[in-house]
Amino acid sequence: MMTLIKEGAVRLWKEDEGLGTLEMIMIIAVLIAVVLVFREEIVKVVKALISTAGSKSQEVFE
């Protein structure tokens, strides 16, 4: 029984088919963490960009 478990663990460790999925999940988790940490600053930047775009579009139409 122990040899089956050991062989399964070794086979699982050597297979890397799911590695790409794990990497993507880790990248998404890090991005979400960064967004949560810098949420207020991101909101300020987005509001400033929207404000600038709004004022520039008004200049074009006048």
Sine and cosine of phi, psi and omega as CSV:
sin_phi,cos_phi,sin_psi,cos_psi,sin_omega,cos_omega
0.00,0.00,-0.69,0.73,0.00,-1.00
-0.91,0.42,-0.56,0.83,0.01,-1.00
-0.92,0.39,-0.58,0.81,0.05,-1.00
-0.91,0.43,-0.68,0.73,0.02,-1.00
-0.91,0.42,-0.68,0.73,0.00,-1.00
-0.90,0.44,-0.71,0.71,0.01,-1.00
-0.89,0.45,-0.64,0.77,0.04,-1.00
-0.90,0.44,-0.67,0.74,0.00,-1.00
-0.91,0.42,-0.66,0.75,0.01,-1.00
-0.91,0.41,-0.69,0.73,0.00,-1.00
-0.90,0.44,-0.66,0.75,0.03,-1.00
-0.90,0.44,-0.65,0.76,-0.02,-1.00
-0.92,0.40,-0.60,0.80,-0.05,-1.00
-0.99,0.17,-0.46,0.89,0.01,-1.00
-0.96,0.27,0.68,-0.73,-0.02,-1.00
-0.82,-0.57,0.42,0.91,-0.02,-1.00
-0.90,0.44,-0.63,0.78,-0.03,-1.00
-1.00,0.04,0.06,1.00,-0.07,-1.00
-0.91,0.42,-0.63,0.78,0.02,-1.00
-0.89,0.46,-0.64,0.77,0.03,-1.00
-0.91,0.42,-0.69,0.72,0.02,-1.00
-0.88,0.47,-0.67,0.75,0.02,-1.00
-0.89,0.46,-0.68,0.74,0.02,-1.00
-0.89,0.45,-0.66,0.75,0.02,-1.00
-0.90,0.45,-0.66,0.75,0.01,-1.00
-0.92,0.40,-0.65,0.76,0.02,-1.00
-0.90,0.44,-0.69,0.72,0.01,-1.00
-0.90,0.45,-0.65,0.76,0.02,-1.00
-0.89,0.46,-0.66,0.75,0.02,-1.00
-0.92,0.40,-0.67,0.75,0.03,-1.00
-0.88,0.47,-0.67,0.74,0.03,-1.00
-0.90,0.44,-0.66,0.75,0.03,-1.00
-0.89,0.46,-0.67,0.74,0.01,-1.00
-0.90,0.44,-0.67,0.74,0.02,-1.00
-0.89,0.45,-0.66,0.75,0.01,-1.00
-0.91,0.41,-0.61,0.79,-0.01,-1.00
-0.94,0.34,-0.68,0.74,-0.09,-1.00
-0.97,-0.26,0.46,0.89,-0.08,-1.00
-0.84,0.54,-0.74,0.68,-0.06,-1.00
-0.89,0.45,-0.68,0.74,0.01,-1.00
-0.91,0.40,-0.62,0.78,0.02,-1.00
-0.90,0.43,-0.66,0.75,0.02,-1.00
-0.89,0.45,-0.66,0.75,0.02,-1.00
-0.88,0.47,-0.71,0.71,-0.01,-1.00
-0.90,0.43,-0.69,0.72,-0.01,-1.00
-0.90,0.43,-0.67,0.74,0.03,-1.00
-0.90,0.44,-0.64,0.77,0.03,-1.00
-0.91,0.42,-0.65,0.76,0.02,-1.00
-0.91,0.42,-0.66,0.75,0.02,-1.00
-0.91,0.41,-0.65,0.76,0.03,-1.00
-0.89,0.45,-0.70,0.71,0.02,-1.00
-0.90,0.44,-0.68,0.73,0.02,-1.00
-0.90,0.44,-0.62,0.78,0.02,-1.00
-0.91,0.42,-0.70,0.72,-0.01,-1.00
-0.94,0.35,-0.61,0.79,0.03,-1.00
-0.92,0.39,-0.61,0.79,0.02,-1.00
-0.93,0.37,-0.55,0.83,0.07,-1.00
-0.91,0.42,-0.60,0.80,0.05,-1.00
-0.90,0.44,-0.61,0.80,-0.01,-1.00
-0.92,0.39,-0.65,0.76,-0.08,-1.00
-0.99,0.12,-0.16,0.99,0.01,-1.00
-1.00,0.00,0.00,0.00,0.00,0.00
